[in-house]
Amino acid sequence: MGLAVVTRGLDPRARLADFGVGLAGTSPHTNVLRRRHLYDRRAALTFLREHLDVTSEAGDGLVQVQHRFRLSTVEVATLLLEAHRSDPKRPKPKAGSILQRLYDSKSADSIPYAEPVPFEPDPAAPRLDGIGTVTLGKRRIPRLGVGCMRLVSHGGYVDGEVVTAIGLPLSPEANRHALLNAVQGSGVRMLDLARGYGPWPGFGEGMLCDWFPLPRRGLMLASKVGYRRTVSATWAVDLDPKFLRAELTASRQVFGAAVPLMYLVVRSTPTTPVVHRPKQLARALAPLVEAQREGEIELLGVANVTADELEVLREAGPIAAVQNRFTLGALRNAPQRAVFDRCAELGLPFVTWGIFGEGVQPRPEAAPVVVEAAEELGVTAEELTLATLLAAGAHVVPLPGPGRRASLDSCLRGAALRLPAAMRQRLLGALM
């Protein structure tokens, strides 16, 4: 079955009626709605002009613009054409792009959103098999997930500093659809992102939920709260309980059902500030506990925690999973190893991101023992890294973030790699 691109609320007449446009009567309420509608149109036009290259590509990004600014199908199509026509450079529309199809069509009444990429199973493609599972609530999930940051956003530079996940995705839409179709066929059942990914909060969540519409049987879609965009477009981790509660409610609305797994981000990278951190960290988890009690989320997780913080948060709520940055080198780092070991003792899934050193400059090279063993086996160092992480503990769930089909296939080959007992002992003996 192909991956469906679902668009929500696209009836132009219904959406215009929502805002009192073209309706009889001039009540004060209608006038307020009209003013709000005009503001949304201006804001959307500004955004489209700034992101013309991506929003005009094929449709995924444009659907989210429509939802964000509460516009009808006809309006968002018209504004996209206006943004392109008013561009002094006016780049030539790419063949097959949504912009070219709009120019070719006689009317914008039916916006040509992207067509699904048919899923054709590849019998030669690697699949998850025999890597074991972890328990998340009532679900048994294979021990490999896929991080979706590259699929729903891209990074950039702010004041000379690299900032991740702040913009629309750069990956071609056909590539994203084909990759996610391949994920479905591979046996991967955990997909991970954060509410903050993309040009505004909830953008990435909206994309993922459009790709995988309800009912999402067998899928564990995980998100995170705690990221706040600063005025300068960089990131901060905000642990204000009121902010977190509002974010949780917004995520539930985007998902259209209870969020299967929601992490509280306690910190991020070393350069990301943490603001409004309560003196009692447990207060930051309270909004998630409340949201779970009210049915907005199913399971609670915590991300980027120390062993001491994990104990504090476990007392405050039923933690179902931990997600930390973790490489093979972390096996010899006492603070990071303490979290790894504590999760093993508790039987908590330990989801590891940044497993290949992503996000660290300069990016660390694989340990010599890994490079040497990979050459012996005829695999890549990345594939052996993933296999070794899986061998390090039955509670480990690596979370690579492939951006193309070839990268996904490589991750699957790594997960399927069965290390000879002597090599496993040699690798873990050197790394642990």
C-alpha positions in Angstrom: 0.0 0.0 0.0 1.4 3.4 -0.9 2.1 6.2 1.5 -0.9 8.5 1.6 -0.5 12.3 1.6 -3.5 13.4 3.6 -4.7 17.0 3.4 -7.1 18.3 6.1 -9.8 20.9 5.8 -9.3 21.6 2.1 -12.9 22.6 1.1 -12.4 26.3 0.0 -16.0 27.3 0.7 -16.0 25.8 4.2 -12.7 27.4 5.1 -13.8 30.8 3.8 -17.1 30.5 5.7 -15.1 29.9 8.9 -13.6 33.4 8.6 -16.8 35.2 7.5 -15.5 35.9 4.0 -18.1 36.3 1.2 -21.0 35.9 3.7 -23.9 38.1 4.3 -23.9 40.3 7.3 -21.3 42.6 9.0 -21.5 41.6 12.7 -18.6 42.7 14.9 -17.6 39.1 15.2 -17.5 38.7 11.4 -15.3 41.8 11.1 -12.9 40.5 13.7 -12.6 37.2 11.8 -12.1 39.1 8.5 -9.2 41.1 10.0 -7.7 38.0 11.4 -8.0 36.3 8.0 -6.3 39.2 6.3 -3.5 39.0 8.8 -3.1 35.3 8.1 -2.9 35.9 4.4 -0.2 38.6 4.8 1.8 36.4 7.2 1.5 33.4 4.8 2.6 35.4 1.8 5.7 36.6 3.7 6.5 33.1 4.7 6.0 31.8 1.1 8.3 34.4 -0.3 11.0 33.5 2.2 10.7 29.8 1.5 9.6 29.8 -2.1 12.2 27.2 -3.2 10.8 24.5 -0.8 7.1 25.3 -0.6 6.8 25.3 -4.4 8.4 21.9 -4.7 5.7 19.3 -4.5 3.2 19.8 -1.7 4.2 18.5 1.7 5.5 21.9 2.9 2.6 23.8 1.4 0.0 21.6 3.1 1.5 22.6 6.5 1.6 26.3 5.4 -2.2 26.0 4.8 -2.8 24.5 8.2 -0.6 27.0 10.0 -2.2 30.1 8.5 -5.7 28.7 8.3 -6.2 29.2 4.6 -8.3 27.5 2.0 -6.9 25.4 -0.8 -7.6 28.2 -3.4 -6.0 30.9 -1.2 -2.7 29.1 -0.5 -2.4 28.3 -4.3 -3.1 31.9 -5.2 -0.6 33.2 -2.7 2.1 30.8 -3.9 1.7 32.1 -7.4 1.7 35.7 -6.1 4.9 35.0 -4.2 6.6 33.6 -7.3 5.4 36.4 -9.6 6.6 39.1 -7.2 10.1 37.5 -6.9 12.6 39.8 -8.7 14.7 36.8 -9.6 11.6 34.7 -10.4 13.4 31.3 -10.7 12.0 29.0 -13.3 9.7 26.4 -11.8 11.1 22.9 -11.7 9.6 20.4 -14.0 6.9 18.5 -12.2 6.8 20.9 -9.2 3.6 22.1 -7.7 4.4 25.6 -9.0 4.8 24.4 -12.5 1.6 22.4 -12.3 -0.2 25.5 -11.0 1.0 27.5 -14.0 0.0 24.8 -16.3 -3.5 24.4 -14.9 -6.4 26.6 -15.9 -7.5 27.3 -12.4 -6.3 27.1 -8.8 -9.5 25.6 -7.7 -7.9 22.2 -7.2 -4.4 22.5 -6.0 -2.2 19.7 -7.3 -0.8 18.3 -4.1 1.8 15.6 -4.4 0.8 12.1 -5.4 1.6 9.2 -3.1 4.7 7.2 -4.1 3.4 3.6 -4.7 5.1 1.1 -2.3 6.6 -1.7 -4.2 8.3 -4.2 -1.9 11.8 -5.0 -2.8 12.6 -8.6 -2.1 16.3 -7.9 -2.0 16.0 -5.0 0.5 17.1 -5.8 4.1 14.5 -6.2 6.8 14.5 -6.3 10.5 14.7 -9.9 11.7 15.9 -11.4 14.9 17.1 -8.3 16.6 14.7 -8.6 19.5 12.1 -6.3 20.9 11.6 -3.9 23.8 8.3 -3.4 25.6 6.7 0.0 25.5 3.3 0.0 27.3 1.4 -2.9 25.7 3.5 -2.9 22.5 6.5 -5.0 21.5 8.7 -2.8 19.3 11.7 -4.0 17.3 15.0 -2.6 18.6 15.6 -0.1 15.8 13.9 3.3 15.3 14.2 6.0 12.7 14.8 9.6 13.7 12.8 11.9 11.3 14.5 15.3 11.9 16.1 15.3 8.4 12.7 14.4 6.8 10.7 17.2 8.3 13.3 20.0 8.7 16.7 21.3 7.9 19.3 23.4 9.7 21.1 26.6 9.0 23.4 29.3 10.3 22.4 31.9 12.8 25.1 34.4 13.8 27.7 32.0 12.4 26.4 29.1 14.6 25.0 25.9 13.2 21.3 25.5 14.3 19.5 22.3 13.4 15.8 21.7 12.6 14.8 25.3 12.0 13.5 25.3 8.4 11.4 23.4 5.9 12.9 20.1 4.7 15.4 20.2 1.9 15.1 16.6 0.9 13.1 16.1 -2.3 9.5 15.1 -1.5 9.7 12.0 -3.7 12.8 10.9 -1.7 10.9 11.4 1.6 7.9 9.4 0.5 10.0 6.6 -0.9 12.1 6.5 2.3 9.1 6.3 4.5 7.5 3.7 2.3 10.7 1.7 2.7 10.5 2.2 6.5 7.1 0.6 6.5 8.3 -2.4 4.5 11.4 -2.8 6.6 9.8 -3.7 9.8 10.8 -0.5 11.7 7.9 0.5 13.9 9.3 3.4 15.9 9.6 6.9 14.3 10.9 9.8 16.3 10.8 13.6 16.1 10.1 16.6 18.3 7.4 19.2 18.4 10.0 21.9 17.7 11.2 20.5 14.3 10.5 22.7 11.4 9.9 26.4 10.8 7.2 26.5 13.6 6.2 24.2 16.5 4.2 21.3 15.3 5.2 21.5 11.6 7.2 18.2 11.7 4.4 16.5 13.8 1.9 17.6 11.2 4.0 16.2 8.3 4.5 12.8 10.0 0.8 12.5 10.9 -0.2 13.3 7.3 2.2 10.6 6.1 0.8 8.1 8.6 -2.9 8.9 9.0 -5.2 7.3 11.6 -5.5 4.5 12.5 -1.7 4.1 13.0 -1.8 0.4 14.0 1.5 -1.0 15.0 3.4 2.3 14.8 5.1 4.0 17.7 5.3 7.7 16.8 7.3 9.5 19.4 7.6 13.2 19.9 9.3 15.6 22.4 8.3 18.8 24.2 10.6 21.3 25.8 12.1 23.0 22.8 11.4 26.7 22.4 12.5 28.9 19.5 14.2 32.1 20.6 13.9 35.5 19.1 17.1 35.0 17.2 15.8 31.7 15.8 18.1 29.6 17.9 17.0 27.0 20.4 16.4 26.9 24.1 15.1 24.2 26.3 12.1 25.6 28.3 11.0 23.6 31.3 8.2 26.0 32.4 5.3 23.8 33.3 2.7 26.2 31.7 4.7 26.2 28.4 5.0 22.4 28.5 1.2 21.9 29.2 0.3 24.1 26.2 2.7 22.3 23.9 1.3 18.9 25.0 -2.3 20.0 24.2 -1.2 21.3 20.8 0.6 18.1 20.0 -2.5 16.1 20.8 -4.5 18.2 18.4 -2.0 17.6 15.6 -1.9 13.9 16.2 -5.6 13.6 16.2 -5.3 11.0 19.0 -3.3 10.3 22.1 0.4 10.8 21.3 1.9 7.2 21.7 5.1 8.3 23.4 6.0 11.8 24.5 9.5 12.7 25.9 10.3 15.6 28.2 13.6 17.1 27.0 15.6 18.0 30.0 18.6 19.4 28.1 20.0 19.4 24.6 23.4 20.2 23.2 26.1 21.8 25.4 25.5 25.2 23.7 21.7 25.1 24.1 20.5 27.1 27.1 18.0 25.8 29.6 15.4 28.3 30.8 12.8 28.2 33.5 14.1 25.0 35.0 12.2 24.4 38.2 14.2 24.0 41.4 12.4 20.7 41.7 12.8 19.0 38.4 9.8 16.8 39.0 7.6 19.9 38.5 8.6 19.8 34.8 7.3 16.3 34.4 4.0 17.1 36.1 2.3 18.4 32.8 3.1 15.1 31.1 1.7 13.1 34.0 -1.4 15.3 33.8 -1.7 14.9 30.0 -1.4 11.1 30.4 -4.1 11.0 33.0 -6.4 13.0 30.7 -5.7 10.8 27.7 -3.6 13.2 25.6 -0.5 11.0 25.6 -0.1 7.2 26.2 3.5 6.9 27.5 6.0 9.2 29.2 9.7 9.3 28.3 12.6 11.5 29.3 15.4 12.7 27.1 19.0 13.8 27.8 19.0 13.0 31.5 21.7 12.1 34.0 21.3 9.0 36.2 20.3 11.2 39.2 17.7 13.1 37.2 16.3 9.8 36.0 15.7 8.7 39.6 14.0 12.0 40.5 11.7 11.8 37.4 10.9 8.2 38.0 9.5 9.1 41.4 7.3 11.8 39.7 5.8 9.7 37.0 5.7 6.3 35.2 8.7 6.7 32.9 8.5 4.2 29.9 11.7 5.0 28.0 14.9 7.1 28.1 16.4 8.8 25.1 20.0 10.1 25.3 22.8 11.0 23.0 25.0 7.9 23.1 27.9 6.7 21.0 30.1 3.7 21.4 32.6 6.0 23.1 30.0 6.7 25.8 30.4 3.2 27.1 33.6 4.4 28.8 32.1 7.7 29.9 31.1 7.2 33.6 28.1 9.6 33.7 26.7 8.4 30.4 27.4 4.8 31.3 25.5 5.2 34.6 22.3 6.0 32.7 22.9 3.1 30.3 23.4 0.7 33.3 20.4 2.0 35.3 18.1 1.5 32.4 19.3 -2.0 32.0 18.6 -2.7 35.7 15.1 -1.2 35.4 14.3 -2.9 32.1 13.7 0.5 30.5 14.2 0.9 26.7 17.3 3.1 26.2 16.9 4.9 22.9 20.2 6.2 21.6 20.5 9.2 19.2 23.6 10.7 17.7 25.1 7.2 17.5 27.5 8.1 14.6 28.6 11.4 16.3 26.1 13.6 14.5 25.8 17.1 15.9 29.4 17.2 17.2 32.0 19.3 15.4 34.4 18.0 14.3 32.5 14.7 13.9 34.4 12.0 15.7 35.9 9.1 13.8 35.1 5.5 14.5 37.4 3.8 17.1 40.3 1.9 15.4 39.0 -1.4 16.8 35.7 -0.8 15.0 37.4 0.2 11.8 39.6 -2.9 11.8 36.8 -5.2 12.6 34.6 -3.7 10.0 37.2 -4.3 7.4 37.5 -8.0 8.5 33.7 -8.4 8.1 33.4 -6.5 4.8 30.9 -3.9 6.2 31.1 -0.2 6.9 32.2 1.2 10.3 28.7 2.7 10.7 27.0 -0.7 10.2 29.3 -2.3 12.7 28.8 0.6 15.1 25.0 -0.1 15.0 25.5 -3.8 15.5 27.8 -3.3 18.4 25.4 -1.0 20.2 22.7 -3.6 19.8 25.1 -6.2 21.2 25.9 -4.0 24.2 22.5 -4.5 25.8 19.1 -6.0 25.2 17.5 -2.7 26.3 19.3 -0.6 23.6 17.2 0.9 20.7 19.5 2.7 18.3 17.9 5.7 16.6 19.7 6.6 13.4 18.4 9.4 11.2 18.7 8.3 7.6 17.9 10.9 4.9 17.9 8.5 1.9 17.0 5.0 1.0 20.6 3.9 0.8 21.3 5.1 4.4 18.2 3.2 5.6 19.3 0.0 3.9 22.8 0.4 5.5 21.2 0.8 9.0 19.1 -2.3 8.4 22.2 -4.3 7.3 23.9 -3.2 10.5 21.0 -4.2 12.6 20.9 -7.6 10.9 24.7 -8.2 11.4 25.4 -11.1 13.7 28.8 -10.7 15.4 30.9 -13.8 15.9 31.2 -14.4 19.7 35.0 -13.8 19.6 34.6 -10.5 17.8 31.7 -9.4 20.0 33.9 -10.0 23.1 36.8 -8.2 21.4 34.8 -5.1 20.5 32.9 -4.8 23.8 36.1 -5.6 25.8 37.9 -2.7 24.1 35.0 -0.3 24.3 33.5 -1.0 27.7 
